[in-house]
Amino acid sequence: MVVGQLLDVDVLAAFRMGPNFLRIRDRTNKVAFFTRTRDLKLALQRIIKKFDDLWGQVQAKKAEKPPIEE
């Protein structure tokens, strides 16, 4: 599983929703964030703006789901 290579990654950012991101969001302790832009600078600004919310989601996911096994 590709997600097994992302053990230190808590948030995955993407331009839009896709079946793989939804699967990762639902089956792992990773948080999916949809930037709705292909512009990297704007995407990073949106992540920064939502950081506190994303961090809360990460903490909730980690409490709810165990880490992925290597």
ChimeraX attribute file (.defattr): number of C-alpha atoms within 10 A of each C-alpha:
attribute: neighborCount
match mode: 1-to-1
recipient: residues
	/A:1	8
	/A:2	6
	/A:3	13
	/A:4	13
	/A:5	11
	/A:6	14
	/A:7	14
	/A:8	9
	/A:9	12
	/A:10	17
	/A:11	18
	/A:12	14
	/A:13	16
	/A:14	16
	/A:15	14
	/A:16	12
	/A:17	14
	/A:18	10
	/A:19	8
	/A:20	9
	/A:21	19
	/A:22	12
	/A:23	11
	/A:24	15
	/A:25	17
	/A:26	13
	/A:27	11
	/A:28	17
	/A:29	24
	/A:30	25
	/A:31	24
	/A:32	21
	/A:33	20
	/A:34	17
	/A:35	19
	/A:36	14
	/A:37	14
	/A:38	11
	/A:39	10
	/A:40	11
	/A:41	10
	/A:42	13
	/A:43	19
	/A:44	14
	/A:45	12
	/A:46	16
	/A:47	18
	/A:48	12
	/A:49	11
	/A:50	12
	/A:51	12
	/A:52	11
	/A:53	11
	/A:54	18
	/A:55	14
	/A:56	11
	/A:57	18
	/A:58	18
	/A:59	13
	/A:60	13
	/A:61	19
	/A:62	16
	/A:63	11
	/A:64	11
	/A:65	12
	/A:66	10
	/A:67	15
	/A:68	15
	/A:69	9
	/A:70	9
